[in-house]
Amino acid sequence: MGGDTPVAGYATRRGTEEYARTFGARCGAGHYSEFLHLHFKLSSLGLGTFPGAARDEVDESYAAIVERALREGINVIDTAAHYRYGRSLRAVGEGLRRAFAAGVTREQVFVVSKGGFLAFEDGPPEDFEAWFDSTIVGRGLGDRRDLCGVHLLSPEYLAWQLERSLALLGLATLDAFLVDQPEVHLPAIGKAELNHKLERLFVVLEQAVAAGKIRCYGISTFNAFRVETDHPLFQSLPSLLGLAEKAARTAAGDSQARHHFRVIEVPFNQMMTEAFTRFSHATGQGNIASTLQAAHQLRVYVLASHTLGKGQLAQRCAEGVHAALPQFRNHAQRAMQFNRSTPGIGTSLVGVSTLAHLEDLLAVARTPPMPKEAYLRLYRRAQ
């Protein structure tokens, strides 16, 4: 698909509302979340594409999963430039092509990609230093000052990963592009320097919005929005939005320009509830808010990652969750239902690499989320 003319368009209110009425007709009431003030209808469960070996049969499985999911009411797809050494992008692109041929339209689907981690398109190099010098430094994509382990905070590399995402997905525009786990640099460079680097990246992403390559952007985190405020890895959502505001003004050359930071991705599951329970963000609205509350107040859409806790929650679940959700067939389904029912989470992403696992996701999508009061009782029981 990467060699074809890219598919134009992006998710729209009209397109996603039509999608919910047609492809989502079998889904349970309340399955679709609203994307901020734009009122897109986005599925409460989305496809993640991280797991699986870098093999042809896994590529084909992902393509089939994406096509089937899009035809069954799941219209949020999450991927990244480095997932499976870039193969997930190509597989998602093939799945999109098949779904579009089957009648799904580009305006009905919300596609997210990410950049930051080195992609290693030919697999991990035997000689990392030589690979970095030839592939990154030699092509003007960054240098060691922006490197931390296998993560590169270079504006040039981020822009390259965005272009690579578009090419392999076969799309002219991404709905969102996220900087993936920038907090990994904090121990080495500190908060002030990381903020400086992020502002430079946000300028690149604001320029990408202006060029029609993305509709919005944000960050994906693992620790930054879960830890205490005095933890070295903590990042404040209002502070990040402030950086985005400055970047928008720089990119546009206009002191009144508005930023396009609209999405965050944060781990959330029964073992990692901090985004809901830990109050750590001063939003300027008279309160200290949890990550989910702050995102709601500041008009940022939340994608939840790690729904199954790297597979652990497919094998077991919290006693209270099991007791509250006896109607579900297995623990994986209960984990998905728990996540998608959490107030403030727009879409809970599930890494699905086999069609059998997709059946669990679709089974949950066909039921309504838990009522809010029933969900909140889980926390009171835990206390």
Secondary structure by P-SEA (a helix, b strand, c coil): ccccccccccccaaaaaaaaaccccccccccbbbccccccccccbbbbcccccccaaaaaaaaaaaaaaaaccccbbbbccccccaaaaaaaaaaaaaaaaaccccccbbbbbbcccccccccccccaaaaaacccccccccccccccccccccaaaaaaaaaaaaaaaccccccbbbbcccccccccccaaaaaaaaaaaaaaaaaaaaacccccbbbbbcccccccccccccccaaaaaaaaaaaaaaaaccccccccccbbbbbbccccccccccccccccccccccaaaaaaaabbbbbbccccccccccccccaaaaaaccccccaaaaaaaaaaacccccbbbbbcccaaaaaaaaaaaacccccaaaaaaaaaaac
